[in-house]
């Protein structure tokens, strides 16, 4: 009788083990890589008050600083976002019968990123009542600059902007930040006026 109960226990153990082992055949897929949540600042805007030949609205969470690079010229500024480690580089030129060359250089600078870009979308801005004309380049993919734009009155003034982050480009992790800054750039363009 003792042998029968041991055989019964062994049989139950073997059958249970087979059920457990056969039940563990489910295939698992690894979770996709996640990114840290980015807390973005609240949207509030202010006018650029200065002696520059232009005015526009920019976010209160950003800081306007004079460009200190060696190639910097008068009226070149940076709109710095300390919380998200990014900048919009703003450069200004007075037009001297060279608008076609300036526009071609601008187009080349935007399309220089096509090596890493998935696509480059252009959006035109035309405001004849304020004499503001321009193009916003949205550069999709892992390019160094995800947004660039220019504005001109086509006679005297030209302004160019380019967004850069101080990190290695990664379209997935930067997507919410780019979307956040895109709203600011769009408002900058829409509120832009020449003095």
N, C-alpha and C positions, 0 to 999 in steps of 0.2 A: 504494500500500500504506500509506503514511503517513497518507493521508486516511481510510482504512478503520479504522485503529487509533484515530485521534482520534474518529471517529464512534462507535466501539465504546465508548471511554471516556466520551464524552458520554452515550451511551445508558445505560450502566451507572450513571453519576452521576444522571441524570434519574430512572431507575427506582428507584434507591436512595433518592433524595430523596423521591419520592412515597410509598414504603413508610414512611419515617421520619415524614413529615408526617401520613400517614393513621393511623399508630400513636399519635400524640399527641392523639387526640380524646377521651381519657378525661376525665370530669368529676371535679374534685376538690371536696370540701367542706371548708370551714375547720374546724379543731379548735375545740371549745368552749372558752370562757374557763376557765382554771384558777386555783386559789387556792393560796397558800402553805401548806405543811404546818405544822400547829400541833403543837408538842410539848407534850403535856399532862402535868402533874405526877402523881406516883404517888399512889394513893388510900390515905391513912392518916387516921384520925379521932381526935378527942379530945372530951371533955366540956367544955361551957361551965361553968366554975367561977366563980361571981360571986354578987353579992347581988341578982340579978334575980329576979323571981317565977316564973321558968321555967328549965328546963335542957334541953339538947339536944346531940346530937353534931354536930360540924362538921369540915370537912377541915383537916388541919395545914398545907396549902398556903395557907390563907386567914387573914386577919387580922381580928380583931374590934375595931372602933373605935366609940366613942360618936358618934352622929350630931351633926354640928355645924351643921346647917342652922338657919335662923332659926325655923322652925316646930317644931323638935325639942322633944320632951317627955322626961320622965324615963323611962328604960329603952329609949329608942330607940337602936338600934345599926345598924351596917353590917357585913356580912360581905364583906370586900374580897378580891378575887382579883387581886393585882398582875400575875401572869404572863399573865393573859388579859384584863386591862383591864375587869373587870366587878365588880358589887356586887349583893348582896341587901340591900335596904333593909328593916329590921325595925322595925315600930312596935307599941307596946303601949298598950292603954287599959284602965282599970278600968271595968267595966260599972256603970252607975248607972241601972237601969231603962230603958236605951236600946238594948238589943241589937238589936231589930228595925231601928232607924234605922242602927245601925252596919253591920249585915249588908247592908242596902239600899245604903248608900254603898260598901261593898266590891264588891258586884256591879256597880254603876255604874262604878267605877274599872276593873274588869276589862273590862267590855264597852265602855268608852270606846275601846278599841283595835280594835273591830270594823270601823272604817273601813279600816284597813290589813290586818286579819287575813283569812286564808283560811278559818279555822275557829277556834272556841273550844271546847275540850273540858273538861268538868268531871269531876273524880274525887273522890268523897266519902271521908272518913276518919272512922270511928266507932270509938272505943276507950273504951267505958263504964267499964272497970275503972280507967282512968287519968283519966277525965272529960275526954277530949280529943275534940273534934268539929271537923271542918273540911272545906274544899273546896280542891282544887288546880286552878287554871285554867291549861291549856296553850293558849297563844295562838300559832297557826300563821300563818306569813306574815312580812311585813316590818314588823311592829308594833314599837314602841319597847321594850315589855316582853314577853318571850316566855313568862314564867311568873309567876304570882301565886298566893298562897294565904292562907288565914286559918285560925286555930285558936282555939277558945274552950272554956270549961267551961260555957257558957250561963248562968252566974250572976254570976261575979265578974271573970273575965279574958277578954281578947281580944288576939290577936296577928295581925298581918298582915305578909306578906312580898312583895316584888316584885323580880324580877331585871331589871337593866339593864346594858348594855354601853356603854362610852364611845366608840362608833363608830356610823356610819350603819347602820341595820338592813339586813341582807342575809341572807335565810333560807338561801341556799346556802352562803355562806362561814362563817356562824355555826353551822351545823348540828352540826358535831362538838363545838363548845364548849358549845352548849345541851344536847346529850346528856350531856356530862360533868357539867355543873352540875345537870342534872335528877336524876341519881343522888344528888348531895349534898342537894338539897332533899327528895327522897323519904326519905332517911335522917334528915334533920332532923325531918321530920314523924313518922316512925315511932318515933324515939327521944324525942320531945317529952314532957315532963311538967311539970305545974304544981307549985310548991313549996307 
